[in-house]
Amino acid sequence: MRAFAELLDRLSLTASRNAKLVLLRDYLKATPDPDRGWALAALTGELTFDAAKPAMIRKAVEARIDSVLFGWSYDYVGDLAETVALIWPRDPDYKPNREPELGEVVEALRTAGRGEVKALLEGWLNALEPKGRWALLKLMTGGLRVGLSARLAKTAAAMMRPATVSEPPDPEGDEAVKPLEPVDASDIEEIWHALEPPYADLFAWLEGRSERPSGDAPGRFRPVMLAVAIDEAVDFPKLSPGDFAAEWKWDGIRVQAVREGGVQKLYSRTGDEISGAFPDVMAGLTFEGALDGELVVWRADDAGEGGVAPFGDLQQRLNRKAVDAKTMAAFPAAIVAYDILADHEEDLRALPLRERRARLEAVAADGGERLHLSPVVPYATWDDLAVLRADPPVGAAAEGLMLKRWDSPYVAGRPKGPWFKWKRDPHVIDAVLMYAQRGHGKRSSFYSDYTFGVWTDEGPLTPVGKAYFGFTDEELKQLDKFVRDHTVDRFGPVRSVRAERDFGLVLEIAFEGLNRSTRHKSGVAMRFPRVSRIRWDKPAREANTIADVMDLLDAIEGGGGRIAQPARG
């Protein structure tokens, strides 16, 4: 456990991508099985413990520490694992023989019942030093937050592979040296969903001790191809319109639908299976192979055509393990397909997009009631495309355009050049800062989470959203000082900030969309709000009103092309 704790601590304090890769590579090389496999599973999000809950951890520590003192400490530190690791009073009568190993902890948690976890936790916390406690609690709760993505972890694992490996001596006693082909993260992702933690067969392959594990299980997930954001000033002068297909960037969630050998699965972009939440989609598909597309709510019109509904409708179906018939009927889901990865048993990813598109059109023509083909957008010049992007005929259901080279194969990762995304400009309003709350982790000493509002006809502000990013570190210090200097009330960890028509801080808020909401006092919910500018120059009275926001919402729901922004001072 000590080596794993040291790894997490160093990863959390290291900003450099390459340095993180070296840290993890060296750990995986030096650590024996199964500990390194469990560590890789934890870092890639493949390790969860249903019986370990944050509430249980709080209950265990509050049995030893005054609850008010713990609450104050947690509020100041901002991270549950770090707070408990530092404040835990070791039982003076506890005599540990040794610190637990990572594999020992994982195996115990995987087999323990809910009633047994508390005793295990308390014993481990008594046996470990603060850094080990912190790593243990991060492992149990699943929130490592060390700045390492799953793909980066797989990249570090691929870096373990040596250039050569020694083979056993031949009959004459000579030892042979066998060269090994290098691997990268995409090679690991290709077989990842056929592997099980702690990945002994993966490490054996990477170290040249065995053959590559098979990834040909029916219904397997294929690593997805991603796009990079286009830089209009830099990229367009280098690109030829005739080389690229244009498609709408549908406002849904990226999915991969697979039907192979009687196995049906629906995956998210990161490879999480979500089939159980969309049984209507899976039952309505008839193709055999693997498709890439966008999961949306599809509203049929009187002519039987229909189209993509706003993202707010799809949100009613997300984050559910199961769904009832009433919800499925009210929010009918479907897939808008824009690529085909396999047709029956034939892998099509190496083919150019032009050929894959022809195969996709044939499959989608008879793919079932839950499958629709994403159309290619006709255009002649980049200026033509810019006009369509600004005023799309598909309305609010598209968040921009995708540009894909006709000759591009389907490759995993985010290569620069084959695919670009060209998103629509965000909506913007001016709102007034109302409340602030401390952040977590590195931001635990700053008020970094801001609730903002707009003016009502009656006079006071009504909150319309919350943002916690979009500003620089220097701007965070300025915002934190403003909150501390102008606090008028406190509600636990939340500060109420002075906000009047003659005094208040205006924040320019950018966001991707609006939805009606019965859970919010204002009646609206924002999608992906962030602070795009701090309006130190603007009087609070000139911020937008709830009427402006509702007009914007009406325009978005109407799908009438590019939405005009509310009037701004």
Wavefront OBJ file of the C-alpha trace (Angstrom):
o trace
v 0.000 0.000 0.000
v 2.931 2.290 0.697
v 4.180 2.238 -2.908
v 0.666 2.906 -4.248
v 0.226 5.806 -1.804
v 3.553 7.268 -2.889
v 2.516 6.959 -6.551
v -0.788 8.771 -6.002
v 0.894 11.492 -3.956
v 3.544 12.159 -6.604
v 1.012 12.063 -9.450
v -1.203 14.597 -7.653
v 1.744 16.988 -7.220
v 3.130 16.595 -10.761
v 1.834 18.892 -13.493
v 3.888 17.598 -16.427
v 2.189 14.993 -18.628
v 5.471 13.308 -19.485
v 6.552 13.219 -15.853
v 3.280 11.522 -14.906
v 3.858 8.923 -17.607
v 7.344 8.158 -16.308
v 6.104 7.906 -12.714
v 3.426 5.385 -13.601
v 5.640 3.440 -16.015
v 8.314 3.029 -13.352
v 5.727 1.968 -10.770
v 4.272 -0.671 -13.096
v 7.756 -1.992 -13.879
v 8.824 -2.228 -10.244
v 5.595 -3.484 -8.678
v 4.736 -7.202 -8.828
v 1.420 -8.743 -9.788
v -1.342 -8.390 -8.711
v -0.738 -5.011 -7.031
v 0.229 -3.235 -10.246
v -2.860 -4.573 -11.970
v -5.145 -3.319 -9.218
v -3.391 0.058 -9.363
v -3.950 0.259 -13.125
v -7.608 -0.702 -12.649
v -8.052 2.049 -10.053
v -6.385 4.677 -12.263
v -8.515 3.749 -15.282
v -11.782 3.792 -13.306
v -12.300 0.027 -13.574
v -12.288 -0.592 -9.818
v -15.358 0.206 -7.695
v -16.545 -1.025 -4.312
v -20.288 -0.954 -3.753
v -19.990 -1.541 -0.005
v -17.659 1.424 0.626
v -19.595 4.687 0.930
v -18.441 8.188 1.988
v -21.199 8.300 4.617
v -19.715 5.232 6.295
v -16.284 6.882 6.350
v -17.723 10.007 7.958
v -19.558 7.931 10.540
v -16.367 6.092 11.455
v -14.372 9.276 12.011
v -17.180 11.110 13.814
v -17.261 8.249 16.337
v -13.741 9.348 17.337
v -13.729 13.095 16.616
v -16.233 15.769 17.602
v -18.579 16.129 14.628
v -18.440 19.956 14.681
v -14.644 19.916 14.698
v -14.641 17.415 11.859
v -17.118 19.545 9.895
v -14.943 22.636 10.292
v -11.861 20.672 9.288
v -13.582 19.207 6.240
v -14.847 22.642 5.230
v -11.312 24.052 5.423
v -9.453 21.157 3.779
v -12.137 20.582 1.148
v -11.416 16.878 0.539
v -12.929 14.022 2.566
v -10.021 11.595 2.117
v -7.395 14.182 3.012
v -9.355 15.406 6.045
v -9.857 11.908 7.472
v -6.254 10.914 6.744
v -4.946 13.868 8.739
v -7.435 13.902 11.604
v -7.803 10.157 12.289
v -6.728 9.379 15.894
v -4.901 6.068 15.869
v -6.155 3.666 18.560
v -3.323 3.404 21.140
v -4.294 -0.207 21.888
v -4.079 -1.255 18.226
v -0.888 -3.168 17.466
v -0.606 -3.699 13.707
v 1.821 -6.368 12.551
v 2.330 -4.660 9.174
v 0.742 -2.303 6.687
v -1.743 -3.986 4.320
v -0.741 -4.559 0.706
v -2.820 -3.044 -2.110
v -3.918 -6.454 -3.395
v -4.919 -7.499 0.111
v -7.115 -4.412 0.499
v -8.762 -4.880 -2.894
v -9.525 -8.568 -2.361
v -10.983 -7.868 1.084
v -13.228 -5.095 -0.224
v -14.385 -7.158 -3.200
v -15.565 -10.006 -0.978
v -16.706 -8.141 2.160
v -20.350 -7.527 2.935
v -21.618 -4.053 3.779
v -21.550 -4.828 7.508
v -17.913 -5.941 7.392
v -16.401 -2.926 5.636
v -16.465 -0.594 8.641
v -14.288 -2.883 10.766
v -11.870 -3.382 7.859
v -11.664 0.366 7.292
v -10.962 1.158 10.930
v -8.235 -1.479 11.129
v -6.518 -0.204 8.004
v -6.710 3.434 9.120
v -5.080 2.450 12.394
v -2.325 0.543 10.598
v -1.460 3.200 8.010
v 0.342 6.520 8.134
v -1.502 9.646 6.871
v -0.330 9.286 3.252
v -1.408 5.648 3.205
v -4.785 6.523 4.745
v -5.335 9.133 2.062
v -4.563 6.638 -0.715
v -6.785 4.008 0.918
v -9.754 6.367 1.117
v -9.237 7.587 -2.453
v -9.210 3.958 -3.572
v -12.365 3.103 -1.629
v -14.402 6.074 -2.826
v -13.177 5.879 -6.428
v -12.279 9.555 -6.719
v -8.506 9.467 -7.249
v -8.336 12.902 -8.927
v -4.590 12.818 -9.593
v -4.705 14.391 -13.061
v -4.314 11.155 -15.000
v -6.847 10.068 -17.624
v -7.565 6.429 -18.408
v -5.867 6.793 -21.801
v -2.789 8.321 -20.211
v -2.602 5.392 -17.795
v -2.746 2.973 -20.736
v -0.036 4.990 -22.482
v 2.202 4.544 -19.439
v 1.487 0.805 -19.437
v 2.484 0.603 -23.110
v 5.770 2.332 -22.261
v 6.700 -0.682 -20.106
v 7.329 -2.783 -23.194
v 11.060 -3.417 -23.733
v 12.719 -3.305 -27.147
v 13.925 -6.892 -26.814
v 13.383 -9.927 -24.629
v 15.696 -12.838 -23.885
v 14.506 -16.269 -24.973
v 15.460 -19.546 -23.270
v 18.827 -21.002 -24.351
v 18.790 -23.274 -27.381
v 20.145 -26.867 -27.204
v 23.674 -25.557 -27.684
v 23.301 -23.259 -24.667
v 23.159 -19.965 -26.577
v 20.680 -17.401 -25.322
v 18.717 -15.643 -28.067
v 17.499 -12.061 -27.990
v 14.091 -11.523 -29.557
v 13.047 -8.028 -30.728
v 9.585 -6.858 -29.666
v 7.220 -4.688 -31.662
v 6.384 -1.457 -29.818
v 2.820 -0.926 -28.623
v 0.843 2.191 -27.781
v -2.323 3.067 -25.904
v -4.504 2.242 -28.923
v -3.142 -1.313 -29.007
v -4.100 -1.740 -25.358
v -7.525 -0.158 -25.865
v -8.197 -2.588 -28.695
v -8.155 -5.518 -26.244
v -9.060 -3.677 -23.036
v -12.674 -4.795 -22.808
v -11.706 -8.427 -23.137
v -9.396 -8.135 -20.097
v -10.155 -8.445 -16.394
v -8.272 -6.855 -13.475
v -5.588 -7.386 -12.277
v -4.482 -7.778 -15.912
v -1.809 -10.459 -15.473
v -2.147 -11.487 -19.131
v -1.787 -7.864 -20.262
v 1.469 -7.388 -18.354
v 2.783 -10.738 -19.567
v 2.239 -9.581 -23.161
v 3.725 -6.131 -22.580
v 6.847 -7.672 -21.041
v 7.206 -10.157 -23.902
v 6.425 -13.240 -21.811
v 3.341 -14.278 -23.771
v 1.345 -13.581 -26.909
v -1.069 -10.665 -27.262
v -4.378 -11.377 -25.483
v -7.323 -11.801 -27.813
v -9.775 -8.944 -28.056
v -12.198 -10.655 -30.428
v -14.991 -11.300 -27.946
v -18.463 -10.778 -29.501
v -19.958 -7.445 -28.527
v -16.619 -5.883 -27.668
v -15.991 -2.146 -27.533
v -13.760 -0.564 -30.182
v -11.607 2.455 -29.223
v -13.254 5.601 -30.566
v -11.864 8.217 -32.929
v -12.080 11.792 -31.664
v -11.918 15.203 -33.304
v -9.857 18.263 -32.461
v -11.278 21.774 -32.290
v -10.554 23.689 -35.464
v -8.605 26.937 -35.353
v -10.370 29.006 -37.987
v -7.464 31.391 -38.594
v -4.764 28.711 -38.725
v -6.431 25.575 -40.098
v -8.808 26.743 -42.834
v -6.117 28.328 -45.060
v -4.328 24.953 -45.108
v -7.399 22.822 -45.846
v -9.287 22.180 -49.077
v -13.117 21.982 -48.826
v -13.230 19.164 -51.351
v -11.189 16.914 -49.061
v -13.708 17.005 -46.218
v -17.193 15.726 -45.527
v -19.283 17.966 -43.290
v -21.869 16.655 -40.825
v -23.879 18.173 -38.029
v -22.428 17.795 -34.557
v -25.558 16.427 -32.931
v -26.370 17.544 -29.407
v -26.567 14.122 -27.755
v -24.038 11.699 -26.309
v -21.494 9.706 -28.303
v -22.232 5.976 -28.356
v -21.114 2.782 -30.011
v -23.793 0.201 -30.798
v -22.629 -3.392 -31.269
v -24.588 -6.478 -32.373
v -22.394 -9.532 -32.894
v -23.003 -13.242 -32.528
v -26.214 -12.738 -30.602
v -24.585 -10.203 -28.231
v -26.061 -6.685 -28.147
v -24.341 -3.842 -26.310
v -24.495 -0.067 -26.199
v -21.368 1.754 -25.012
v -20.614 5.331 -24.067
v -17.608 7.075 -25.601
v -15.421 5.888 -22.724
v -16.512 2.258 -23.051
v -19.047 2.124 -20.219
v -21.937 -0.174 -21.080
v -25.299 1.633 -20.951
v -27.490 -0.980 -22.651
v -29.689 -1.443 -19.562
v -30.813 2.184 -19.609
v -31.862 2.041 -23.287
v -33.628 -1.295 -23.884
v -35.907 0.340 -26.448
v -32.927 1.319 -28.584
v -31.337 -2.119 -28.419
v -34.602 -3.885 -29.226
v -35.146 -1.695 -32.285
v -31.763 -2.310 -33.939
v -31.438 -4.973 -36.635
v -27.955 -4.570 -38.164
v -25.054 -6.946 -37.520
v -21.759 -5.227 -36.732
v -20.624 -2.086 -34.887
v -21.755 1.499 -35.473
v -20.524 4.848 -34.178
v -23.073 7.586 -33.646
v -24.969 9.914 -31.363
v -27.625 8.857 -28.878
v -30.543 11.308 -29.021
v -34.247 11.611 -28.366
v -35.983 11.347 -31.749
v -39.354 13.048 -32.241
v -41.360 11.755 -35.199
v -43.549 14.247 -37.060
v -46.901 13.697 -38.796
v -45.146 12.736 -42.024
v -43.228 10.002 -40.234
v -39.894 11.787 -40.640
v -39.102 13.683 -37.445
v -35.748 14.749 -36.068
v -33.456 15.202 -33.097
v -34.998 16.741 -29.974
v -33.109 19.199 -27.713
v -30.552 17.764 -25.312
v -32.854 18.511 -22.378
v -35.133 15.690 -23.503
v -32.244 13.231 -23.549
v -31.257 14.250 -20.026
v -34.486 12.665 -18.814
v -33.056 9.316 -19.908
v -29.453 9.669 -18.725
v -27.879 8.362 -15.506
v -30.521 5.687 -15.024
v -29.743 2.025 -14.477
v -33.232 1.111 -15.617
v -36.109 2.929 -17.292
v -39.869 2.420 -17.209
v -42.253 2.213 -20.162
v -43.735 5.650 -19.468
v -40.352 7.367 -19.712
v -39.433 5.462 -22.865
v -42.689 6.524 -24.487
v -42.296 10.156 -23.476
v -38.641 10.355 -24.522
v -38.072 7.862 -27.370
v -34.342 7.370 -27.861
v -32.557 6.535 -31.108
v -29.107 6.550 -32.653
v -28.039 8.942 -35.373
v -25.228 6.984 -37.038
v -22.278 8.611 -38.743
v -19.741 5.807 -39.042
v -19.530 2.033 -39.302
v -16.680 0.109 -37.685
v -17.680 -3.456 -38.540
v -20.165 -5.004 -40.967
v -20.981 -8.532 -39.810
v -17.531 -10.042 -39.167
v -15.623 -7.624 -41.417
v -13.550 -4.906 -39.697
v -13.978 -1.706 -41.753
v -11.868 0.729 -39.736
v -8.896 0.676 -42.099
v -11.078 1.718 -45.058
v -11.263 5.418 -46.020
v -14.300 7.331 -44.803
v -15.763 7.515 -48.312
v -15.997 3.706 -48.481
v -17.193 3.375 -44.888
v -19.899 5.951 -45.603
v -21.228 3.909 -48.527
v -21.362 0.811 -46.330
v -23.077 2.774 -43.546
v -25.774 4.068 -45.894
v -26.574 0.511 -46.956
v -26.800 -0.687 -43.356
v -28.829 2.308 -42.148
v -31.360 1.901 -44.961
v -32.684 -1.184 -43.202
v -31.228 -0.787 -39.709
v -34.420 -0.669 -37.695
v -36.721 2.004 -36.315
v -34.148 3.205 -33.780
v -31.415 3.933 -36.309
v -31.171 7.066 -38.453
v -28.436 8.152 -40.837
v -26.597 11.398 -40.096
v -26.742 13.328 -43.381
v -23.742 14.816 -45.132
v -24.033 18.618 -45.303
v -23.506 19.925 -48.873
v -21.215 22.952 -49.276
v -18.730 24.398 -51.750
v -16.576 26.772 -49.705
v -15.659 27.364 -46.081
v -17.730 30.566 -46.229
v -20.784 28.504 -47.233
v -20.196 26.270 -44.255
v -19.752 29.239 -41.916
v -23.211 30.500 -42.910
v -24.756 27.104 -42.181
v -22.944 26.872 -38.846
v -24.272 30.254 -37.779
v -27.857 29.481 -38.831
v -28.348 25.707 -39.054
v -31.641 24.486 -40.524
v -31.682 21.706 -37.908
v -32.008 24.329 -35.161
v -30.958 23.787 -31.569
v -30.420 20.045 -31.960
v -26.973 20.639 -33.482
v -24.154 22.224 -31.516
v -21.977 22.787 -34.550
v -20.342 20.936 -37.429
v -17.934 18.042 -37.877
v -15.355 18.042 -40.678
v -13.912 14.650 -41.675
v -11.389 13.866 -44.383
v -12.913 11.613 -47.011
v -9.732 9.536 -47.125
v -9.344 9.103 -43.348
v -9.315 5.641 -41.751
v -10.985 5.192 -38.376
v -8.148 5.322 -35.823
v -8.317 5.436 -32.038
v -7.492 8.594 -30.151
v -7.437 12.226 -31.251
v -5.070 12.568 -34.227
v -4.619 16.109 -35.561
v -5.821 16.474 -39.129
v -8.397 13.811 -40.064
v -11.377 15.060 -38.005
v -12.231 18.552 -36.785
v -15.118 19.875 -34.702
v -16.432 23.380 -35.332
v -18.847 24.217 -32.553
v -21.356 27.046 -32.618
v -20.579 30.094 -30.530
v -22.001 29.778 -27.000
v -24.898 31.791 -25.670
v -23.899 34.614 -23.339
v -25.688 36.564 -20.606
v -24.566 39.021 -17.953
v -25.483 37.852 -14.453
v -24.777 39.049 -10.909
v -22.746 37.067 -8.380
v -25.018 35.986 -5.497
v -23.328 33.170 -3.544
v -19.893 31.590 -3.333
v -18.591 28.349 -1.906
v -15.108 26.990 -1.352
v -13.775 24.563 -3.915
v -12.207 21.168 -3.315
v -8.689 19.840 -3.518
v -6.252 22.516 -4.667
v -9.050 25.107 -4.541
v -10.107 24.337 -0.985
v -8.665 27.660 0.268
v -10.529 29.729 -2.344
v -14.173 30.613 -2.926
v -14.284 29.243 -6.441
v -17.875 27.959 -6.957
v -20.198 30.823 -7.876
v -23.974 31.006 -8.011
v -25.220 33.856 -10.199
v -28.616 35.367 -10.939
v -30.561 37.781 -13.123
v -33.070 40.468 -12.242
v -36.784 39.738 -11.880
v -39.687 42.074 -12.619
v -40.358 42.235 -8.894
v -36.896 43.588 -8.190
v -34.666 40.947 -6.545
v -32.310 38.535 -8.259
v -33.241 34.957 -9.039
v -30.442 32.372 -9.388
v -30.102 30.809 -12.835
v -26.887 28.794 -12.601
v -23.611 27.896 -10.972
v -20.117 28.081 -12.477
v -16.739 27.004 -11.200
v -14.408 27.402 -14.174
v -13.592 29.751 -17.045
v -11.310 32.084 -15.090
v -7.542 32.210 -14.607
v -5.707 31.588 -11.345
v -5.114 35.319 -11.005
v -8.813 36.056 -11.603
v -9.687 33.409 -8.993
v -7.669 35.355 -6.414
v -9.524 38.549 -7.358
v -12.913 36.835 -7.140
v -12.012 35.245 -3.808
v -11.048 38.639 -2.388
v -14.289 40.196 -3.624
v -16.310 37.438 -1.930
v -14.463 37.839 1.384
v -14.680 41.643 1.301
v -18.408 41.726 0.481
v -19.903 38.790 2.387
v -23.245 39.721 3.961
v -24.275 36.335 5.375
v -23.098 32.741 5.786
v -24.929 29.426 5.443
v -22.476 26.713 6.466
v -19.776 26.649 3.761
v -21.707 29.094 1.540
v -21.269 32.873 1.640
v -23.944 35.274 0.491
v -22.369 38.166 -1.409
v -23.682 41.727 -1.526
v -25.754 41.979 -4.703
v -27.951 45.043 -5.187
v -28.931 47.137 -8.169
v -26.451 49.811 -7.062
v -23.703 47.364 -6.067
v -22.709 43.925 -7.288
v -20.224 42.013 -9.408
v -21.370 41.195 -12.941
v -20.112 37.967 -14.518
v -20.406 37.293 -18.224
v -21.652 33.695 -18.362
v -21.235 31.532 -21.458
v -23.297 28.342 -21.788
v -24.276 25.749 -24.376
v -28.036 25.640 -23.875
v -31.090 26.183 -21.686
v -33.787 23.808 -20.489
v -36.998 24.303 -18.585
v -36.740 22.998 -15.029
v -39.288 22.565 -12.267
v -36.478 21.983 -9.759
v -35.032 25.468 -10.101
v -36.685 28.580 -8.717
v -36.061 30.510 -11.926
v -37.654 27.760 -14.036
v -34.537 27.228 -16.166
v -31.370 25.140 -16.048
v -28.186 26.000 -17.952
v -26.010 23.498 -19.775
v -22.240 23.822 -19.188
v -22.188 27.365 -17.745
v -18.780 28.968 -17.237
v -17.413 32.432 -16.485
v -16.249 33.890 -19.789
v -15.428 37.354 -18.452
v -15.525 39.317 -15.200
v -17.372 42.573 -15.856
v -15.666 44.823 -13.308
v -16.744 47.731 -15.534
v -20.472 46.990 -15.680
v -23.038 48.241 -13.126
v -25.114 45.468 -11.573
v -28.377 47.109 -12.649
v -27.421 46.545 -16.312
v -27.242 42.766 -15.979
v -29.794 40.678 -17.850
v -33.297 39.911 -16.618
v -35.244 36.688 -16.291
v -37.382 37.921 -19.193
v -34.242 37.996 -21.372
v -33.414 34.447 -20.355
v -36.944 33.171 -21.032
v -36.956 34.855 -24.462
v -33.705 33.049 -25.227
v -35.200 29.758 -24.048
v -38.257 30.245 -26.276
v -35.983 30.904 -29.248
v -33.885 27.804 -28.523
v -36.955 25.588 -28.216
v -38.296 27.028 -31.444
v -35.160 25.879 -33.246
v -35.242 28.989 -35.385
v -31.612 28.971 -36.416
v -28.955 30.935 -34.550
v -30.377 32.399 -31.388
v -30.102 36.140 -30.927
v -28.445 37.047 -27.621
v -30.295 39.127 -25.013
v -29.538 42.807 -25.134
v -26.328 43.685 -23.335
v -25.131 46.978 -22.015
l 1 2 3 4 5 6 7 8 9 10 11 12 13 14 15 16 17 18 19 20 21 22 23 24 25 26 27 28 29 30 31 32 33 34 35 36 37 38 39 40 41 42 43 44 45 46 47 48 49 50 51 52 53 54 55 56 57 58 59 60 61 62 63 64 65 66 67 68 69 70 71 72 73 74 75 76 77 78 79 80 81 82 83 84 85 86 87 88 89 90 91 92 93 94 95 96 97 98 99 100 101 102 103 104 105 106 107 108 109 110 111 112 113 114 115 116 117 118 119 120 121 122 123 124 125 126 127 128 129 130 131 132 133 134 135 136 137 138 139 140 141 142 143 144 145 146 147 148 149 150 151 152 153 154 155 156 157 158 159 160 161 162 163 164 165 166 167 168 169 170 171 172 173 174 175 176 177 178 179 180 181 182 183 184 185 186 187 188 189 190 191 192 193 194 195 196 197 198 199 200 201 202 203 204 205 206 207 208 209 210 211 212 213 214 215 216 217 218 219 220 221 222 223 224 225 226 227 228 229 230 231 232 233 234 235 236 237 238 239 240 241 242 243 244 245 246 247 248 249 250 251 252 253 254 255 256 257 258 259 260 261 262 263 264 265 266 267 268 269 270 271 272 273 274 275 276 277 278 279 280 281 282 283 284 285 286 287 288 289 290 291 292 293 294 295 296 297 298 299 300 301 302 303 304 305 306 307 308 309 310 311 312 313 314 315 316 317 318 319 320 321 322 323 324 325 326 327 328 329 330 331 332 333 334 335 336 337 338 339 340 341 342 343 344 345 346 347 348 349 350 351 352 353 354 355 356 357 358 359 360 361 362 363 364 365 366 367 368 369 370 371 372 373 374 375 376 377 378 379 380 381 382 383 384 385 386 387 388 389 390 391 392 393 394 395 396 397 398 399 400 401 402 403 404 405 406 407 408 409 410 411 412 413 414 415 416 417 418 419 420 421 422 423 424 425 426 427 428 429 430 431 432 433 434 435 436 437 438 439 440 441 442 443 444 445 446 447 448 449 450 451 452 453 454 455 456 457 458 459 460 461 462 463 464 465 466 467 468 469 470 471 472 473 474 475 476 477 478 479 480 481 482 483 484 485 486 487 488 489 490 491 492 493 494 495 496 497 498 499 500 501 502 503 504 505 506 507 508 509 510 511 512 513 514 515 516 517 518 519 520 521 522 523 524 525 526 527 528 529 530 531 532 533 534 535 536 537 538 539 540 541 542 543 544 545 546 547 548 549 550 551 552 553 554 555 556 557 558 559 560 561 562 563 564 565 566 567 568 569
